[in-house]
Amino acid sequence: MSLGNKMFLGMVWNALERISIQAVSFVLGIILARLLTPTEYGTVGLLIVFISFSQVFIDSGFSKALIQRQERTDDDISTVFIFSIFIALLFYAILWVTAPFIANFYEIIELTNLLRVLAISLIFNALFSIPLTLFTINLNFKVIAKVNFIATLISGAIAVYMAYKGYGAWALVGQTLLKSIITAILMWTQVKWRPTWVFSIPSLKTLFSFGSKLLISSLLSNLVNNFYSLFIAKLISTKDLGYYTRGTQFSDTVYGSISTIFDNVLLPTLSTVQDQRDILIQHTRRIIRSAAIIVLPLFLGLSVMAEPIITVLLKEKWLPAVPIMQILCIARLITIISGINVNLLYVIGRTDLALRQQYVKLVIRVILLIVALKYGIIYIAFAELASTAIHFFINTYYPGKIMRYGALNQIKDMMPIILSSIAMTLFAYICMLWIHNDILKLCIVPILAAAFYFGVIYTLKLPELFFLIDKIKSINKK
């Protein structure tokens, strides 16, 4: 199978996994949002910051190091597995000890027990990290899709039951923990690999030379991504954090699905041609244009439909989340295109350049967020959008310097798609002005907008449209 077909097939399975899982998560999330309060969402959203930060140390960039390395050994894999479990246990102990201090800082006493229970998920995440990495290396996304779907469905259903019975924030904690446990069990039933319990210092050093820069980059990114959560809860309120968290969840759900597809597929597939620069550039250009043809109309459409989506699905108590969702949808579509450039640096083994960019992005993002904090959550969302736009030009600097495919060339390639997506957004907005019922808006406007967009890009004869159609036809024939 050619590299292009492998990549496309991998993306198809990733897309099926993400769509099925996010469809289930979306429905379950709507039910939970109706049963829980913004304050309860904000409380757990705050705890997730500490879990995410710990998770970065547990992985330490080793998963991507194993994927990028073409001559990996069983000792390499076993070493990473043992290291991940050790770090998970270490950070669980740290969170157990610090939980009361975190609760006192935010003046929310129940945070102590919530965090101590939620942190158990770190151990189970470490247990299935290697099986997940091995399936990714082999492009076996079919197994990953099945496991994640089952884990999401079961854990979500139990969370809904807990919320209905009045467990409040514990429902969200239970959902996260159960998903980790179920995923670990199912992953180990599917993978053939078993640890040899060999811990090789030379293997650790070799992999860490690649992964260490990813670790620092991920830490900085994670810290900045969750910067607002730490301070909104303290300086404003957990209720406003709940609104912000809920407003970002629609855009982040779609963003997470698409970015995960690219992260899972681009590194293992493009790494096979990392030394063939012309072929690498050719595939990158096609990936960016193909991504844009889907991502731009999708996020702009979500942005224009934000109010009826939240009103119908979450009730009016969540209306303050509408402008957050609209702003973050635009930010996330930029981030996806920007992230492809970062993956490109990983492919060619230049994690040092990715880290260097991360320092600059950190300074810009922190400055904008600090300025916005005193003005409220809407200005924080605008700060996120502004920093994301600047990050695009930072992320494309080295691809432009090394491969002559920088920001201006990428924007030029995407320009017909950008203009078509903007036209579709204006068309959707006009349609909404003529329809006054929110349910009808949700049922009719997306169909009309999609038809309009397809008509425009088909008329323009965009090559990526026909490329995607041909690939879909070839899969159907098989």
Secondary structure, 3 states (H helix, E strand, C coil): CCHHHHHHHHHHHHHHHHHHHHHHHHHHHHHHHHHCCHHHHHHHHHHHHHHHHHHHHHHCCHHHHHHHCCCCCHHHHHHHHHHHHHHHHHHHHHHHHHHHHHHHHHCCCCHHHHHHHHCHHHHHHHHCHHHHHHHHHCCCHHHHHHHHHHHHHHHHHHHHHHHHCCCCHHHHHHHHHHHHHHHHHHHHHHCCCCCCCCCCHHHHHHHHHHHHHHHHHHHHHHHHHCHHHHHHHHHHCHHHHHHHHHHHHHHHHHHHHHHHHHHHHHHHHHHHHCCCHHHHHHHHHHHHHHHHHHHHHHHHHHHHCHHHHHHHHHCHHHHHHHHHHHHHHHHHHHHHHHHHHHHHHHHCCCHHHHHHHHHHHHHHHHHHHHHHHCCCHHHHHHHHHHHHHHHHHHHCHHHHHHHCCCHHHHHHHHHHHHHHHHHHHHHHHHHHHHCCCHHHHHHHHHHHHHHHHHHHHHHCCCHHHHHHHHHHHHHHHC
